[in-house]
Amino acid sequence: FEAGEYVKNWGDDGAKKQYCLYMMGCKGPFTWNNCTVVEYNQDLSFPMRAGHGCIGCSQPKFWDRMTPFEEPNESAKITLPMVEATADEFGAALFGAAGAGIAAHAIYTGVKKKREKKKISKNEKNNSEKDKSKDDKK
């Protein structure tokens, strides 16, 4: 999953290389279980090793939250704590939140720089007036 190497179609080159089945509906990234450690059938295998994506069977209410099982995750409903949306809707919301954060940071930085410039120009003006008054006294 982290490597970004995914099976895009059953039987493609990625499937032959045993790449991640996330795009094929695997719910592994949204589940919390030790299938890959315990393995099943006397340490023989687990779903992903057998070429099938995780269906999230260990998760609470998995029949409601993890179905449809083999539908690509972009359109499958995914439930995270306090979020029930498709992967695309969830991604769009995260993208929007990140954009808002970047915009807020840019505005804050711009305002801060403007204030600093005003402060510097005010100090320069005061210093030049002091220099002028010193010259006048001479």
Legacy VTK file of the C-alpha trace (Angstrom):
# vtk DataFile Version 3.0
C-alpha trace
ASCII
DATASET POLYDATA
POINTS 138 float
0.000 0.000 0.000
2.698 2.508 1.029
4.785 1.705 -2.074
1.926 2.744 -4.356
2.135 -0.480 -6.386
-1.426 -1.624 -7.068
-3.279 -4.287 -9.005
-5.467 -2.375 -11.478
-7.223 -5.358 -13.103
-7.496 -9.007 -12.085
-4.733 -10.950 -13.823
-2.631 -7.906 -14.793
1.126 -7.647 -14.287
0.599 -6.130 -10.817
-1.483 -9.144 -9.769
1.256 -11.491 -10.972
3.786 -9.536 -8.910
1.444 -9.685 -5.877
1.017 -5.908 -5.661
-1.477 -4.283 -3.312
-5.152 -5.113 -3.948
-6.479 -1.795 -2.607
-7.756 -0.634 -6.023
-9.588 -3.938 -6.387
-11.576 -3.400 -3.203
-9.204 -4.666 -0.505
-10.173 -3.124 2.837
-6.826 -3.917 4.495
-5.768 -0.273 4.973
-9.004 0.388 6.901
-8.891 -2.655 9.175
-7.043 -3.499 12.356
-6.229 -7.182 12.582
-3.238 -9.499 12.660
-4.056 -11.732 9.669
-0.608 -11.282 8.135
1.047 -12.343 11.404
-1.234 -15.189 12.518
-1.998 -16.541 9.038
-4.620 -19.256 8.804
-4.832 -22.977 8.059
-1.839 -23.803 10.261
0.268 -20.795 9.220
-0.349 -21.465 5.544
-1.919 -18.284 4.182
-4.177 -15.264 4.565
-6.469 -13.521 2.030
-3.940 -11.212 0.368
-1.349 -13.959 -0.049
-4.051 -16.089 -1.664
-4.747 -13.289 -4.160
-7.943 -11.946 -2.626
-8.351 -8.601 -0.920
-9.235 -8.251 2.732
-12.978 -7.885 3.292
-12.597 -6.522 6.814
-14.357 -9.464 8.473
-12.837 -8.641 11.878
-14.310 -5.142 11.944
-17.455 -4.194 13.867
-20.546 -4.157 11.634
-18.439 -5.206 8.662
-21.491 -6.330 6.666
-22.716 -2.740 6.687
-19.432 -0.862 6.546
-17.184 -2.944 4.299
-19.570 -3.954 1.523
-19.574 -4.238 -1.439
-16.524 -6.462 -1.022
-14.919 -6.411 -4.458
-15.944 -2.966 -5.607
-13.030 -0.594 -6.177
-12.515 1.618 -3.168
-13.084 4.857 -5.100
-16.805 4.096 -5.113
-17.112 1.813 -2.082
-18.438 3.342 1.114
-15.661 3.535 3.654
-16.406 4.254 7.281
-13.787 5.789 9.508
-14.542 7.199 12.953
-17.283 9.828 12.431
-16.911 9.674 8.607
-19.002 7.724 6.121
-18.170 8.611 2.542
-16.635 7.230 -0.622
-12.875 7.372 -0.929
-13.275 10.145 -3.533
-15.524 12.223 -1.259
-13.170 11.708 1.677
-10.156 12.621 -0.484
-11.901 15.733 -1.818
-12.709 16.852 1.729
-9.097 16.320 2.822
-7.858 18.177 -0.265
-10.217 21.073 0.513
-9.100 21.199 4.143
-5.443 21.178 3.098
-6.123 23.978 0.590
-7.875 26.048 3.250
-4.927 25.530 5.597
-2.448 26.590 2.925
-4.530 29.674 2.078
-4.809 30.660 5.754
-1.057 30.268 6.180
-0.366 32.367 3.069
-2.684 35.146 4.259
-1.162 35.121 7.751
2.365 35.242 6.318
1.440 38.100 3.962
-0.120 40.163 6.758
2.854 39.506 9.023
5.341 40.605 6.336
3.323 43.765 5.646
3.362 44.670 9.342
7.109 44.063 9.517
7.688 46.310 6.477
5.590 49.079 8.041
7.502 48.728 11.291
10.865 48.868 9.486
9.858 51.892 7.384
8.530 53.658 10.495
11.827 52.995 12.316
13.797 54.241 9.301
11.654 57.397 9.177
12.180 58.021 12.908
15.926 57.466 12.543
16.167 59.867 9.593
14.206 62.516 11.548
16.589 62.099 14.492
19.565 62.473 12.159
17.983 65.605 10.652
17.412 67.170 14.073
21.052 66.438 15.012
22.203 68.147 11.819
19.981 71.154 12.576
21.536 71.549 16.041
25.046 71.670 14.611
LINES 1 139
138 0 1 2 3 4 5 6 7 8 9 10 11 12 13 14 15 16 17 18 19 20 21 22 23 24 25 26 27 28 29 30 31 32 33 34 35 36 37 38 39 40 41 42 43 44 45 46 47 48 49 50 51 52 53 54 55 56 57 58 59 60 61 62 63 64 65 66 67 68 69 70 71 72 73 74 75 76 77 78 79 80 81 82 83 84 85 86 87 88 89 90 91 92 93 94 95 96 97 98 99 100 101 102 103 104 105 106 107 108 109 110 111 112 113 114 115 116 117 118 119 120 121 122 123 124 125 126 127 128 129 130 131 132 133 134 135 136 137
